[in-house]
Amino acid sequence: MDPTRQSIDQALLVVGIAAYVTAAFALFGYFLLRSPLLRAIGLPLAIVGCVSQFAELGARWWMTGVWPLTNLYGSLSLFSACAVTIFLIFAYRYDLAFAGGPVLALAAIALGYATTWNEGYMPAVPALQSYWIKIHVPIVITAYASFMVAFCVSLIFLVKAAAEARYARRTVRAATAGGPQIDLPLSAYAETAVVGRMRTDTPALASAAEAGDATAQWLTGLPSLARLDVMQYRIIAVGLPLLSLGIITGAMWAKEAWGAYWQWDPKETAALFSWIVYAAYMHLHTRPEWRGTRTALIGVFGFASIVFCYLGVNIFISGLHSYKM
């Protein structure tokens, strides 16, 4: 590639990283301060970073004629762009901007780490020179990206649920010392309590907020536990069908490349394990006694299994999908 084209490629990459980092700071600020101005700054910057990333991948393909997803650099770059895209769709459709800080931070980290795997513009090895790479890889990476966004929502849910439990214990202790008795359902889905004029699934936090507790006031400004749970469920409902389709297309590619649909390669096994975890999440979410903290923890564990499947297996374990040299 000539120097001018290399400069274009590098400029788009720098714009993407810079936009993600700046957007992460702005949206973290929005999460902490609830300033509409920071939201108005962060979301457009996330769009700029996402567009520049897709442009960089497209430009690299156009300039070299080499499909850009044949190595970990291109894969992680697409992962970041897809995660931000999914976040933006949910942010504008369901007001998910409060989760933008961790999403953009993880996207920036993934893109920064991807640059350490930038192998330049070499053509793919023969095993990857198949039309399946243009089908299978984008599907799987989009699934991974969905699970990353859901993971960020899960963390916010767990923070608020843990705070509710802590404030509930504090209120119970105050009540046993002679204070007023307050009904405190610890499950966000067992019932909905009314505190003051506000109907809430975190009554202990609401009571503390009414009493002037600054931390409780900040926490009650987050979406309800029920809303966070529904957000996580909807995002995973995007990722699981994509992962299922990714496993199916991977098996079809494996049949053409290696003569068998399934060989229990470490990557295949790890992907199947992740699929089982998220399928279990979807099933257990139908049960009211599991919905909430338990399914949020499963979501966190599921994303940990995705990280192992995506990076741990590819980098550290030898196999047909390994990036080890």
Residue frames as qw, qx, qy, qz and C-alpha x, y, z in Angstrom:
[[0.000, 0.889, 0.458, 0.000, 0.00, 0.00, 0.00],
 [0.397, 0.538, -0.046, 0.743, 1.33, 3.44, -0.85],
 [0.272, -0.086, -0.509, 0.812, 2.10, 5.96, 1.95],
 [0.311, -0.169, -0.070, -0.933, -0.98, 8.09, 1.23],
 [0.716, -0.273, -0.504, -0.398, -3.33, 5.17, 1.70],
 [0.597, -0.161, -0.643, 0.452, -1.49, 4.12, 4.84],
 [0.055, 0.062, -0.294, 0.952, -1.93, 7.63, 6.20],
 [0.543, -0.244, -0.263, -0.760, -5.68, 7.50, 5.53],
 [0.746, -0.226, -0.626, -0.033, -5.91, 4.15, 7.28],
 [0.474, -0.112, -0.549, 0.679, -3.97, 5.37, 10.32],
 [0.131, -0.170, 0.091, -0.972, -5.89, 8.66, 10.50],
 [0.657, -0.307, -0.390, -0.568, -9.22, 6.84, 10.62],
 [0.715, -0.214, -0.618, 0.248, -7.89, 4.55, 13.35],
 [0.278, 0.004, -0.403, 0.872, -6.67, 7.47, 15.45],
 [0.363, -0.249, -0.106, -0.892, -10.00, 9.28, 15.04],
 [0.729, -0.297, -0.549, -0.283, -11.83, 6.16, 16.18],
 [0.618, -0.202, -0.579, 0.493, -9.75, 5.67, 19.32],
 [0.110, 0.072, -0.233, 0.963, -9.80, 9.38, 20.21],
 [0.482, -0.296, -0.263, -0.782, -13.58, 9.58, 19.75],
 [0.739, -0.317, -0.591, -0.063, -14.17, 6.48, 21.89],
 [0.495, -0.130, -0.512, 0.690, -11.94, 7.70, 24.72],
 [0.078, -0.116, 0.098, -0.985, -13.50, 11.17, 24.75],
 [0.604, -0.300, -0.405, -0.618, -17.02, 9.74, 24.52],
 [0.670, -0.254, -0.663, 0.214, -16.25, 7.34, 27.39],
 [0.260, -0.088, -0.423, 0.864, -15.24, 10.25, 29.64],
 [0.302, -0.154, -0.117, -0.933, -18.29, 12.29, 28.62],
 [0.693, -0.277, -0.500, -0.440, -20.73, 9.42, 29.19],
 [0.560, -0.209, -0.650, 0.470, -19.11, 8.44, 32.48],
 [0.037, 0.002, -0.249, 0.968, -19.65, 12.06, 33.44],
 [0.519, -0.215, -0.327, -0.760, -23.28, 11.80, 32.35],
 [0.685, -0.246, -0.686, 0.002, -23.64, 8.62, 34.44],
 [0.447, -0.211, -0.544, 0.678, -22.27, 10.38, 37.53],
 [0.032, -0.206, -0.182, 0.961, -23.67, 13.90, 37.12],
 [0.299, 0.603, 0.737, -0.058, -26.79, 13.32, 34.97],
 [0.033, 0.603, -0.106, -0.790, -25.87, 16.33, 32.86],
 [0.704, 0.596, 0.373, -0.103, -27.79, 16.43, 29.55],
 [0.251, 0.880, -0.349, -0.201, -24.86, 18.38, 28.06],
 [0.281, -0.484, 0.821, 0.113, -22.47, 15.47, 28.65],
 [0.652, 0.283, 0.702, -0.053, -24.97, 13.10, 27.04],
 [0.522, 0.826, 0.119, -0.177, -25.26, 15.47, 24.08],
 [0.080, 0.791, -0.583, -0.165, -21.46, 15.41, 23.73],
 [0.450, -0.321, 0.833, 0.001, -20.88, 11.71, 24.34],
 [0.723, 0.360, 0.576, -0.125, -23.40, 10.16, 21.97],
 [0.563, 0.811, -0.087, -0.131, -22.34, 12.10, 18.85],
 [0.038, -0.718, 0.693, 0.055, -18.69, 11.33, 19.63],
 [0.616, -0.081, 0.781, -0.065, -19.59, 7.64, 19.88],
 [0.716, 0.619, 0.294, -0.132, -21.19, 7.92, 16.44],
 [0.287, 0.864, -0.398, -0.112, -18.04, 9.59, 15.06],
 [0.300, -0.510, 0.806, 0.006, -15.83, 6.83, 16.45],
 [0.706, 0.186, 0.673, -0.118, -18.11, 4.09, 15.14],
 [0.636, 0.754, 0.089, -0.140, -18.32, 5.59, 11.65],
 [0.139, 0.816, -0.555, -0.087, -14.55, 6.11, 11.49],
 [0.488, -0.315, 0.813, -0.026, -13.96, 2.50, 12.50],
 [0.737, 0.417, 0.527, -0.071, -16.26, 1.06, 9.88],
 [0.455, 0.872, -0.138, -0.119, -14.68, 3.45, 7.37],
 [0.154, -0.697, 0.695, 0.083, -11.20, 2.26, 8.36],
 [0.618, -0.031, 0.786, 0.007, -12.15, -1.39, 7.88],
 [0.663, 0.655, 0.354, -0.086, -13.85, -0.60, 4.57],
 [0.248, 0.902, -0.325, -0.138, -10.95, 1.53, 3.38],
 [0.362, -0.509, 0.774, 0.105, -8.47, -1.18, 4.26],
 [0.683, 0.250, 0.686, 0.012, -10.47, -3.70, 2.25],
 [0.537, 0.824, 0.158, -0.091, -10.83, -1.32, -0.71],
 [0.061, 0.885, -0.443, -0.132, -7.17, -0.28, -0.70],
 [0.248, -0.481, 0.838, 0.067, -5.67, -3.77, -0.38],
 [0.693, 0.134, -0.539, -0.460, -8.30, -6.13, -1.72],
 [0.357, 0.043, -0.884, 0.299, -7.79, -8.21, 1.47],
 [0.551, -0.626, -0.450, -0.319, -10.84, -8.93, 3.65],
 [0.021, 0.655, -0.433, 0.618, -10.00, -7.06, 6.87],
 [0.734, -0.449, 0.248, -0.444, -11.34, -9.70, 9.30],
 [0.881, 0.221, -0.415, 0.057, -8.67, -12.33, 8.73],
 [0.499, 0.170, -0.589, 0.612, -6.70, -11.51, 11.88],
 [0.362, -0.562, -0.623, 0.406, -7.30, -10.48, 15.48],
 [0.116, -0.209, -0.019, 0.971, -6.79, -6.80, 14.66],
 [0.290, -0.151, -0.490, -0.808, -9.67, -6.70, 12.22],
 [0.465, -0.418, -0.778, -0.070, -11.80, -8.91, 14.46],
 [0.334, -0.474, -0.498, 0.645, -11.36, -6.74, 17.55],
 [0.009, 0.103, -0.149, -0.983, -11.87, -3.60, 15.49],
 [0.395, -0.293, -0.618, -0.613, -15.21, -4.92, 14.26],
 [0.456, -0.440, -0.728, 0.264, -16.08, -6.02, 17.80],
 [0.179, -0.331, -0.285, 0.882, -15.60, -2.46, 19.08],
 [0.192, 0.008, -0.339, -0.921, -17.58, -0.92, 16.23],
 [0.453, -0.337, -0.741, -0.365, -20.46, -3.40, 16.59],
 [0.376, -0.430, -0.663, 0.485, -20.62, -2.95, 20.37],
 [0.028, -0.282, -0.118, 0.952, -20.88, 0.82, 19.99],
 [0.300, -0.108, -0.557, -0.767, -23.47, 0.43, 17.22],
 [0.453, -0.421, -0.784, -0.064, -25.65, -1.83, 19.38],
 [0.277, -0.412, -0.483, 0.722, -25.25, 0.55, 22.31],
 [0.075, 0.136, -0.134, -0.979, -26.28, 3.53, 20.16],
 [0.375, -0.275, -0.695, -0.549, -29.37, 1.74, 18.86],
 [0.476, -0.517, -0.692, 0.165, -30.50, 0.93, 22.39],
 [0.260, -0.280, -0.279, 0.881, -29.43, 4.35, 23.68],
 [0.197, 0.030, -0.228, -0.953, -31.69, 6.18, 21.26],
 [0.504, -0.269, -0.675, -0.467, -34.50, 3.63, 21.33],
 [0.682, -0.516, -0.518, 0.014, -34.57, 2.81, 25.06],
 [0.191, -0.898, 0.203, -0.340, -32.56, 5.66, 26.66],
 [0.941, -0.199, -0.109, 0.250, -29.53, 3.48, 27.42],
 [0.348, 0.793, -0.249, 0.435, -27.07, 6.38, 27.48],
 [0.543, -0.740, 0.317, -0.240, -26.36, 5.80, 31.19],
 [0.918, -0.169, 0.317, 0.169, -24.44, 2.63, 30.21],
 [0.611, 0.774, -0.091, 0.136, -22.31, 4.45, 27.64],
 [0.186, -0.842, 0.500, -0.085, -19.29, 5.01, 29.88],
 [0.639, -0.324, 0.696, 0.045, -18.37, 1.35, 30.41],
 [0.802, 0.464, 0.372, 0.050, -19.39, 0.37, 26.86],
 [0.435, 0.879, -0.156, 0.122, -17.22, 3.05, 25.24],
 [0.317, -0.747, 0.583, -0.044, -14.35, 2.37, 27.66],
 [0.762, -0.089, 0.638, 0.069, -14.35, -1.35, 26.79],
 [0.708, 0.667, 0.214, 0.088, -14.62, -0.51, 23.08],
 [0.158, 0.921, -0.347, 0.078, -11.61, 1.82, 23.35],
 [0.521, -0.536, 0.664, -0.004, -9.61, -0.81, 25.25],
 [0.824, 0.213, 0.520, 0.068, -10.47, -3.49, 22.68],
 [0.580, 0.805, 0.035, 0.121, -9.50, -1.21, 19.80],
 [0.093, -0.867, 0.485, -0.059, -6.29, -0.16, 21.52],
 [0.665, -0.308, 0.680, 0.034, -5.40, -3.80, 22.16],
 [0.809, 0.497, 0.313, 0.012, -6.25, -4.62, 18.55],
 [0.333, 0.899, -0.284, -0.010, -3.45, -2.33, 17.37],
 [0.385, -0.602, 0.699, 0.023, -0.93, -4.67, 19.03],
 [0.680, 0.110, 0.720, 0.087, -2.12, -7.38, 16.62],
 [0.508, 0.789, -0.016, -0.345, -1.98, -5.22, 13.51],
 [0.744, -0.118, 0.537, 0.381, -0.13, -7.37, 11.00],
 [0.031, -0.392, 0.438, 0.809, -0.30, -4.83, 8.22],
 [0.643, 0.430, -0.046, -0.632, -1.89, -5.69, 4.90],
 [0.070, -0.280, 0.933, 0.216, -0.81, -9.28, 4.29],
 [0.648, -0.034, -0.484, -0.587, -3.22, -11.61, 2.44],
 [0.784, -0.333, 0.323, -0.413, -5.03, -14.27, 4.43],
 [0.257, -0.302, 0.914, 0.087, -3.64, -17.75, 4.86],
 [0.294, -0.009, -0.779, -0.553, -5.25, -20.30, 2.48],
 [0.148, -0.351, -0.901, 0.206, -7.56, -21.74, 5.16],
 [0.059, 0.579, 0.425, -0.693, -9.21, -18.31, 5.56],
 [0.140, 0.258, -0.440, -0.849, -9.64, -17.60, 1.86],
 [0.002, 0.372, 0.920, 0.124, -13.26, -18.67, 1.82],
 [0.227, -0.485, -0.313, -0.785, -16.55, -16.86, 1.30],
 [0.606, -0.554, -0.570, 0.034, -17.58, -18.20, 4.72],
 [0.452, -0.196, -0.325, 0.807, -15.28, -15.74, 6.45],
 [0.085, -0.186, -0.138, -0.969, -17.50, -12.91, 5.19],
 [0.604, -0.432, -0.448, -0.498, -20.55, -14.59, 6.72],
 [0.753, -0.352, -0.518, 0.201, -19.41, -16.41, 9.85],
 [0.472, -0.037, -0.339, 0.813, -17.03, -13.87, 11.40],
 [0.147, -0.316, -0.016, -0.937, -19.30, -10.77, 11.29],
 [0.674, -0.450, -0.420, -0.410, -22.19, -12.77, 12.77],
 [0.750, -0.300, -0.471, 0.354, -20.12, -14.13, 15.65],
 [0.340, 0.079, -0.233, 0.908, -18.43, -10.81, 16.39],
 [0.329, -0.421, -0.165, -0.829, -21.80, -9.03, 16.48],
 [0.759, -0.449, -0.456, -0.120, -23.02, -11.64, 18.97],
 [0.632, -0.150, -0.389, 0.654, -19.96, -11.04, 21.16],
 [0.081, 0.260, -0.044, 0.961, -20.57, -7.29, 20.97],
 [0.545, -0.511, -0.343, -0.569, -24.18, -7.71, 22.09],
 [0.779, -0.404, -0.441, 0.187, -23.08, -9.69, 25.12],
 [0.452, 0.047, -0.268, 0.850, -20.56, -6.96, 26.02],
 [0.218, -0.395, -0.078, -0.889, -23.29, -4.30, 26.08],
 [0.735, -0.462, -0.392, -0.304, -25.54, -6.60, 28.13],
 [0.709, -0.147, -0.451, 0.522, -22.63, -7.17, 30.54],
 [0.158, 0.218, -0.188, 0.945, -22.36, -3.43, 31.20],
 [0.525, -0.432, -0.193, -0.707, -26.08, -3.23, 31.97],
 [0.812, -0.303, -0.496, 0.050, -25.72, -6.25, 34.28],
 [0.500, 0.023, -0.425, 0.754, -23.01, -4.50, 36.26],
 [0.177, -0.305, 0.071, -0.933, -25.20, -1.44, 36.80],
 [0.730, -0.377, -0.378, -0.426, -28.07, -3.70, 37.87],
 [0.774, -0.202, -0.510, 0.316, -25.88, -5.51, 40.39],
 [0.255, 0.169, -0.320, 0.897, -24.55, -2.25, 41.83],
 [0.409, -0.336, -0.032, -0.848, -28.06, -0.91, 42.40],
 [0.815, -0.300, -0.436, -0.237, -29.38, -4.24, 43.72],
 [0.651, -0.066, -0.525, 0.544, -26.46, -4.54, 46.17],
 [0.025, 0.224, -0.237, 0.945, -27.06, -0.98, 47.37],
 [0.619, -0.363, -0.242, -0.653, -30.77, -1.71, 47.88],
 [0.819, -0.249, -0.509, 0.088, -29.93, -4.77, 49.98],
 [0.465, 0.044, -0.436, 0.770, -27.43, -2.77, 52.06],
 [0.208, -0.268, 0.095, -0.936, -29.86, 0.09, 52.68],
 [0.729, -0.338, -0.411, -0.430, -32.60, -2.43, 53.49],
 [0.716, -0.188, -0.555, 0.379, -30.44, -4.02, 56.21],
 [0.206, 0.125, -0.303, 0.922, -29.65, -0.57, 57.57],
 [0.444, -0.318, -0.133, -0.827, -33.36, 0.33, 57.67],
 [0.782, -0.298, -0.532, -0.127, -34.23, -2.96, 59.34],
 [0.546, -0.086, -0.521, 0.650, -31.68, -2.30, 62.08],
 [0.075, -0.186, 0.145, -0.969, -33.15, 1.18, 62.60],
 [0.623, -0.330, -0.357, -0.612, -36.65, -0.29, 62.81],
 [0.749, -0.263, -0.587, 0.161, -35.66, -2.82, 65.46],
 [0.352, -0.018, -0.420, 0.836, -34.30, 0.05, 67.54],
 [0.048, 0.569, 0.575, -0.586, -37.77, 1.56, 67.79],
 [0.111, 0.275, -0.328, -0.897, -38.14, 3.25, 64.41],
 [0.710, 0.291, 0.111, -0.632, -41.16, 2.86, 62.12],
 [0.633, 0.006, 0.762, 0.136, -41.72, -0.54, 60.56],
 [0.410, 0.587, -0.322, -0.619, -41.31, -0.53, 56.76],
 [0.913, 0.212, 0.343, -0.057, -42.21, -3.33, 54.38],
 [0.008, -0.736, 0.573, 0.360, -38.92, -4.21, 52.60],
 [0.944, 0.263, 0.193, -0.044, -39.22, -6.75, 49.77],
 [0.421, -0.583, 0.526, 0.455, -35.65, -7.75, 48.93],
 [0.489, 0.223, 0.709, 0.456, -36.64, -9.10, 45.50],
 [0.083, 0.273, -0.176, -0.942, -37.16, -6.41, 42.91],
 [0.385, -0.036, -0.658, -0.647, -39.85, -8.56, 41.31],
 [0.131, -0.287, -0.904, 0.289, -41.71, -9.95, 44.33],
 [0.005, -0.830, -0.550, 0.094, -43.78, -6.79, 44.68],
 [0.290, 0.497, 0.056, 0.816, -43.64, -3.05, 44.10],
 [0.340, -0.549, -0.534, 0.547, -43.62, -0.84, 47.18],
 [0.081, 0.842, 0.236, 0.479, -44.87, 2.72, 47.51],
 [0.526, -0.358, -0.292, 0.714, -42.60, 5.11, 49.38],
 [0.026, 0.399, 0.035, -0.916, -43.91, 8.63, 49.74],
 [0.616, 0.552, 0.122, -0.549, -45.59, 9.31, 46.40],
 [0.341, 0.578, -0.663, -0.332, -43.19, 7.16, 44.37],
 [0.974, 0.004, 0.156, -0.163, -43.82, 3.57, 43.34],
 [0.175, 0.744, -0.644, -0.012, -40.46, 1.79, 43.35],
 [0.953, -0.016, -0.302, -0.001, -38.80, -1.62, 43.33],
 [0.564, 0.161, -0.481, 0.652, -36.04, -0.29, 45.61],
 [0.390, -0.822, -0.326, -0.257, -38.02, 0.95, 48.63],
 [0.682, -0.544, -0.123, 0.473, -35.05, 1.11, 50.99],
 [0.445, 0.079, 0.205, 0.868, -33.14, 3.36, 48.59],
 [0.075, -0.651, -0.403, -0.639, -36.22, 5.50, 48.07],
 [0.550, -0.772, -0.314, 0.045, -36.71, 5.89, 51.82],
 [0.631, -0.382, 0.014, 0.676, -33.07, 6.86, 52.31],
 [0.296, 0.328, 0.329, 0.835, -33.28, 9.31, 49.41],
 [0.259, -0.779, -0.392, -0.415, -36.34, 10.98, 50.93],
 [0.641, -0.698, -0.170, 0.271, -34.40, 11.26, 54.19],
 [0.065, 0.969, -0.218, -0.095, -31.66, 13.20, 52.36],
 [0.731, -0.322, 0.497, 0.339, -29.02, 10.51, 51.79],
 [0.252, 0.724, -0.360, -0.531, -26.98, 11.80, 48.81],
 [0.079, -0.267, 0.918, 0.284, -25.79, 8.37, 47.66],
 [0.334, 0.386, 0.846, -0.156, -29.32, 6.97, 47.77],
 [0.363, 0.753, 0.154, -0.526, -30.59, 9.99, 45.84],
 [0.156, 0.580, -0.633, -0.488, -28.01, 9.34, 43.13],
 [0.154, -0.044, 0.980, 0.115, -28.85, 5.62, 42.97],
 [0.391, 0.536, 0.671, -0.331, -32.58, 6.24, 42.71],
 [0.310, 0.710, -0.174, -0.608, -31.84, 8.37, 39.67],
 [0.026, -0.256, 0.889, 0.379, -30.76, 5.23, 37.81],
 [0.624, -0.064, -0.497, -0.600, -33.38, 3.20, 35.94],
 [0.778, -0.335, 0.308, -0.433, -35.38, 0.80, 38.08],
 [0.379, -0.324, 0.864, 0.067, -34.12, -2.72, 38.63],
 [0.675, 0.410, 0.598, -0.141, -36.99, -4.05, 36.56],
 [0.494, 0.843, -0.068, -0.200, -36.05, -1.76, 33.65],
 [0.048, -0.696, 0.703, 0.137, -32.38, -2.72, 33.87],
 [0.557, -0.059, 0.828, -0.037, -33.34, -6.38, 33.86],
 [0.667, 0.620, 0.385, -0.149, -35.52, -5.94, 30.78],
 [0.266, 0.868, -0.359, -0.215, -32.71, -4.02, 29.04],
 [0.257, -0.485, 0.829, 0.103, -30.26, -6.83, 29.67],
 [0.640, 0.220, 0.729, -0.106, -32.76, -9.43, 28.50],
 [0.594, 0.760, 0.155, -0.215, -33.49, -7.60, 25.24],
 [0.166, 0.798, -0.547, -0.188, -29.81, -7.19, 24.38],
 [0.369, -0.272, 0.888, 0.028, -29.05, -10.85, 25.10],
 [0.668, 0.446, 0.557, -0.211, -32.10, -11.72, 22.99],
 [0.487, 0.813, -0.230, -0.218, -30.20, -10.10, 20.11],
 [0.016, -0.676, 0.735, 0.050, -26.91, -11.86, 20.84],
 [0.601, -0.133, 0.777, -0.135, -28.07, -15.44, 21.42],
 [0.789, 0.516, 0.308, -0.125, -29.70, -15.99, 17.99],
 [0.391, 0.838, -0.377, -0.050, -26.61, -14.47, 16.36],
 [0.265, -0.539, 0.797, -0.066, -24.33, -16.80, 18.34],
 [0.756, 0.150, 0.616, -0.162, -26.53, -19.75, 17.34],
 [0.695, 0.713, 0.049, -0.081, -26.29, -18.73, 13.68],
 [0.102, 0.818, -0.566, -0.005, -22.55, -18.20, 14.09],
 [0.520, -0.312, 0.792, -0.066, -22.07, -21.73, 15.42],
 [0.782, 0.406, 0.458, -0.114, -24.14, -23.15, 12.55],
 [0.544, 0.823, -0.159, -0.031, -22.25, -21.23, 9.85],
 [0.157, -0.711, 0.685, -0.025, -18.96, -22.16, 11.54],
 [0.699, -0.065, 0.710, -0.064, -19.91, -25.82, 11.36],
 [0.745, 0.621, 0.238, -0.054, -20.73, -25.49, 7.67],
 [0.259, 0.870, -0.420, 0.006, -17.40, -23.78, 7.04],
 [0.434, -0.509, 0.741, -0.063, -15.61, -26.50, 9.03],
 [0.830, 0.231, 0.502, -0.076, -17.24, -29.16, 6.85],
 [0.638, 0.767, -0.042, 0.044, -15.82, -27.54, 3.73],
 [0.099, 0.844, -0.504, 0.151, -12.39, -26.80, 5.21],
 [0.193, -0.480, 0.823, -0.234, -11.71, -29.82, 7.41],
 [0.423, 0.033, -0.853, -0.304, -14.22, -32.43, 6.30],
 [0.338, -0.407, -0.819, 0.223, -16.32, -32.53, 9.48],
 [0.207, -0.789, -0.294, -0.498, -18.98, -30.28, 10.99],
 [0.518, -0.784, 0.190, -0.283, -17.64, -30.61, 14.53],
 [0.736, 0.301, -0.523, 0.307, -14.24, -31.68, 15.87],
 [0.665, -0.700, -0.217, 0.140, -14.39, -30.53, 19.51],
 [0.481, 0.427, -0.158, 0.749, -11.70, -27.98, 18.80],
 [0.296, -0.327, -0.517, 0.734, -11.13, -25.74, 21.90],
 [0.146, 0.053, -0.103, -0.983, -12.84, -22.83, 20.11],
 [0.493, -0.246, -0.635, -0.541, -15.86, -24.91, 19.20],
 [0.509, -0.367, -0.734, 0.261, -16.16, -26.28, 22.72],
 [0.174, -0.253, -0.340, 0.889, -15.83, -22.83, 24.31],
 [0.281, -0.058, -0.299, -0.910, -18.45, -21.38, 21.93],
 [0.542, -0.324, -0.722, -0.281, -20.84, -24.21, 22.77],
 [0.406, -0.344, -0.635, 0.560, -20.30, -23.60, 26.49],
 [0.025, 0.148, 0.099, -0.984, -21.08, -19.89, 26.07],
 [0.419, -0.177, -0.534, -0.713, -24.19, -20.77, 24.08],
 [0.521, -0.373, -0.765, 0.069, -25.37, -23.07, 26.89],
 [0.244, -0.282, -0.456, 0.808, -24.82, -20.31, 29.48],
 [0.202, 0.109, -0.082, -0.970, -26.88, -17.77, 27.55],
 [0.496, -0.228, -0.690, -0.475, -29.54, -20.33, 26.65],
 [0.431, -0.373, -0.733, 0.372, -29.81, -21.07, 30.38],
 [0.039, -0.195, -0.219, 0.955, -30.14, -17.33, 31.02],
 [0.372, -0.067, -0.392, -0.839, -33.03, -17.05, 28.57],
 [0.551, -0.304, -0.760, -0.163, -34.77, -20.06, 30.11],
 [0.393, -0.347, -0.629, 0.574, -34.28, -19.02, 33.73],
 [0.037, 0.018, 0.038, -0.998, -35.43, -15.48, 32.97],
 [0.468, -0.319, -0.555, -0.609, -38.91, -16.90, 32.42],
 [0.597, -0.439, -0.644, 0.189, -39.02, -17.89, 36.11],
 [0.186, -0.891, -0.045, -0.412, -39.86, -14.99, 38.46],
 [0.748, -0.649, 0.079, 0.115, -37.79, -16.44, 41.30],
 [0.765, -0.044, 0.223, 0.603, -34.67, -16.36, 39.12],
 [0.335, 0.750, 0.235, 0.519, -35.28, -13.06, 37.37],
 [0.288, -0.951, 0.050, -0.098, -33.16, -10.20, 38.73],
 [0.272, -0.790, 0.549, 0.035, -29.88, -10.63, 40.57],
 [0.760, -0.126, 0.628, 0.110, -29.47, -14.30, 39.68],
 [0.715, 0.576, 0.339, 0.205, -29.90, -13.79, 35.96],
 [0.137, 0.965, -0.219, 0.046, -27.69, -10.67, 36.09],
 [0.489, -0.603, 0.622, 0.099, -24.94, -12.80, 37.62],
 [0.782, 0.210, 0.559, 0.178, -25.44, -15.37, 34.87],
 [0.485, 0.864, 0.095, 0.097, -25.07, -12.55, 32.35],
 [0.141, -0.876, 0.461, 0.026, -21.76, -11.51, 33.90],
 [0.656, -0.280, 0.690, 0.123, -20.54, -15.11, 33.93],
 [0.744, 0.527, 0.404, 0.080, -21.70, -15.51, 30.34],
 [0.343, 0.923, -0.169, 0.051, -19.61, -12.57, 29.16],
 [0.390, -0.670, 0.628, 0.063, -16.59, -13.96, 31.05],
 [0.756, 0.072, 0.638, 0.129, -17.06, -17.17, 29.06],
 [0.586, 0.790, 0.169, 0.065, -17.25, -15.10, 25.86],
 [0.014, -0.906, 0.422, 0.036, -13.95, -13.36, 26.68],
 [0.576, -0.374, 0.719, 0.107, -12.34, -16.76, 27.24],
 [0.742, 0.407, 0.526, 0.086, -13.84, -18.10, 24.01],
 [0.432, 0.899, 0.053, 0.040, -12.88, -15.03, 22.00],
 [0.143, 0.865, -0.449, 0.172, -9.41, -14.20, 23.33],
 [0.586, -0.521, 0.607, -0.130, -8.33, -16.87, 25.78],
 [0.871, 0.155, 0.462, 0.061, -8.76, -19.77, 23.38],
 [0.637, 0.760, 0.034, 0.125, -7.54, -17.91, 20.29],
 [0.128, 0.873, -0.414, 0.224, -4.39, -16.55, 21.90],
 [0.316, -0.601, 0.683, -0.271, -3.31, -18.96, 24.61],
 [0.746, -0.023, 0.650, -0.144, -4.61, -22.40, 23.55],
 [0.009, 0.312, -0.756, -0.576, -3.38, -24.17, 20.45],
 [0.537, 0.396, 0.711, -0.220, -6.09, -25.28, 18.07],
 [0.448, 0.448, 0.597, 0.493, -7.54, -24.84, 14.61],
 [0.033, 0.920, 0.298, 0.253, -8.64, -21.28, 15.52],
 [0.613, -0.596, -0.081, 0.512, -5.47, -20.28, 17.34],
 [0.281, 0.949, -0.080, 0.120, -3.68, -16.97, 16.73],
 [0.605, -0.643, 0.398, 0.247, -0.51, -18.33, 18.35],
 [0.486, 0.724, -0.456, -0.179, 2.46, -18.35, 16.04]]
